[in-house]
């Protein structure tokens, strides 16, 4: 079965509403086929899972898709195994992965997606699709048992990528932080996704969606990944 992923940088773009920019990206994955989506709200920290579901469900309903949060299910593994589509929301990546491990659904999600179940992840949900969560922007507010994540793509992603240094900021830029990551992990591949961008992955190829180019970082430099451009997943690699 062909692997199908939509890995989104963010839940918002600019001043637009929640997931308002993402309708065509979601349709690009699901092709307007009415399917029931299992939502994973575990990245939410300062609001309840009920509140999170209440924020996400109307958006997908407006697009023609049903959605139910996994926190209503008595058996999370069974819920994953029966899901037609899996969507993982943003928030804190560390809390998300910890709760996924606590619910024992990491391996189950990986298996289902590898067998062809579509996966949608934004922000933290994009981070956990990578081999590890080492390129998240989030504070480690809680420790998962491992940094190993779903490994649905063979490279790391840095969502919410903003280039340069804001006025008055004297810390490292995002580019400098990613260079630090590659200095320690030169064998890794790394993609930076600007706000509003997404990768649409179909089997072993990905297409950059959005309005600005994505970036592929290596120790040898940075190259643009143009909007609408398609590339083989294996081309994003370190030395």
N, C-alpha and C positions, 0 to 999 in steps of 0.2 A: 504494500500500500504506500502511496505517496505521502510523505510528511508535509503538513501544511501549517504554517505559523504566521501570525501577524505580531511582530515585536515592535511596540510603539514606545517612543521616547517619553511621552507625557499624556496626561489626561486632558490637558488644555493647551491651547495655542493662543498666545497673546491674551486679549481680553474676551475671547470666545467662551461660551459656557462649557460645562462638563462634557467631554467627549464630542463636542459639537463639530470639531474639525474632522472627526474620524469616521463619519458615516460611510463614505465611499471606500475608505481603507477596509472597513469591516465587511462591506458588501464584496469587495475584491477577494476576500478570503472565503466568505460563506455563500457567495453567488445567489443571494436572495432566497435561498432554499430554507424553508421554515424548519428550524431545528431548535431543540431545547438546550440551553446553555447552563452548565454547572459553573457557578461563580465561587471563586476562592477569595474571601474577604480578609484573610489573615494578616495582611499588611496594615490594616487599620489599627491605630493605637489610641488616639484621643477621642474616638467615637465608637459606638457599638456596631456590631456586625449587622444588626437590624437596620441601623441608620445607613450603613454602607450599601446594603442591598437596596434600600429605598432610594439611594442616589443613582445607582447603576441601572436598576431594572427598568425604569421608564425610558431611559435612553435606548436600550435594546428593544423594548416594546415598540417604540416609535419607528425603529428600523425593520420591524416585522419578526423579531426573534423573542422567544420566551426565555426567561432566566430565573433560576432559583439558587440561593446561596447554600453552600455545603453545610453551614452551621445548623441548618434545620434537620440534617440527616443523622440518624442514630449510628450509622455505619459508614464513615467517610470513605473507606476503601471500596465498599460496594458502590457508593455513589460515583466514584471516579470510574470504576469498571463499567458502569452503565451509562456514562455521560456520552452525549452526541457531540458536544463541543465543550472545551474547558477554557474558562476565562479567569485570569489571575490579575487582580487589581493592584494599584500602586499604594504607596505608603512607606513604611519602614521595611527595608529588605531584610534586616537582621531578624526582626520579629516574624516576618513572613516565613522565612526558611525555618526558623525554630518551630513555629507552629505546624508547618508542613511535616517536619520530622516527628513532632509530638503526635500528630494524627496518623503517622506511618503511611503517608501518601506519596512520598517522593518517588519511590520506585514504580508505584502504580501509575502515576501521571506520565512518567517517562515511557513506560511500556505502552500505554494507550496512545500517546502522541506518535511514537515510533510506528505504531500499527495503523496510523492514518486518521486518528481523531484530531480535528482542528484545534489549535491552541492560539488564544489571544492573550497577550500580556502587555500591560503598560507600566512604565516606570519600574517599580520593584518587581512587577510581574515579568518585565523584560529582563531584568537582572538575573532572576532565578532560572531563566531559560538557558543561561550560559553555563560553561563547565563549572564555574565557581562564582561567588558573589564579591570577588576581590576588587571589582571596578565600580561598585555602587558608590553613590555620593552620600549615603546615609550614615548617621552615627551608630556605632555598635551598642545599642541600648540593651541588648540581651544577646547571649551567645548561643548559636545553634551548636549541635554536637559536631558539625563539620561545616567547612566553608564550601564543600562540594555541593553543587546544585543539580539541575536537571540535565544539563549537557545536551540540549536539543540542537544547538549549533556548536561548531568546534572552536569558536573564538569568543573572546570577552566583548561586552558592549558597555559603553558608558552613555547612559541616557541623560537627558536634560543638558546636553553639551552646550556651553556658552564660551565662545572664544574670548581671550583677552582678559584684562584686569579692570574691574570697575573703578571709577574714581574714588580715591581714598582707601582702597583696599591694598594692604601691604603683605598679604599672604601670597601663596603660590597661585598661579593661574591653573585652569583645568589642564591646559597643555603640559605645564610643568609637573602636575600630579601624575598624568598619564606617562610622561617620560620617566618618572620615578618608578612606576610600575614596570615599564619595559626594561629599565636598567637592572632590576632584580629578576625579571622574568623574560629574558630576551627571546625565548622560544615561543612566546604567546602571540597570537593574533588579537587585534583590538580594533573595534569600530566605535566611533563617536557619532551619536545621533543627536542632531539639533532638536530643539523644541518643535513639536508638531510632526516630526519625521517618523517613519516606520520602515522596517524591513518586512517585505512579503516574501516568505520562504516557501518554495514549492520543490519538494524533494531535495536535490543537492544544489539548487540555485536560489539566489535572492535578488530582489528588485528593490531599489531605493525609492521610497515614496515620500512626498512632501514638497517643499518649495525651495529648500536650500540643499546643497550637496552634503552628504555625509562624509566622514573622513576615516581613512584607514591609517592607523599609526603603526610604525615599526621603528626599530633603532636606526634604520637607515633614512628615516624621514617620514613625511606625511603625504598621502595622495588622496585626491578627491574621489568620491563615489557619486557620480552625477545622478540627479533625479531622473527616474525612468530607466536608468542603466541597470543591467543585469550582470551578475557575476557568479562564478562557481564558489561555493562555500570554502573550498580548499585553497582559494587564492588569498584568503585573509590569514596570514601566518607569519610567525617570527622567523628568526634565522634558522 
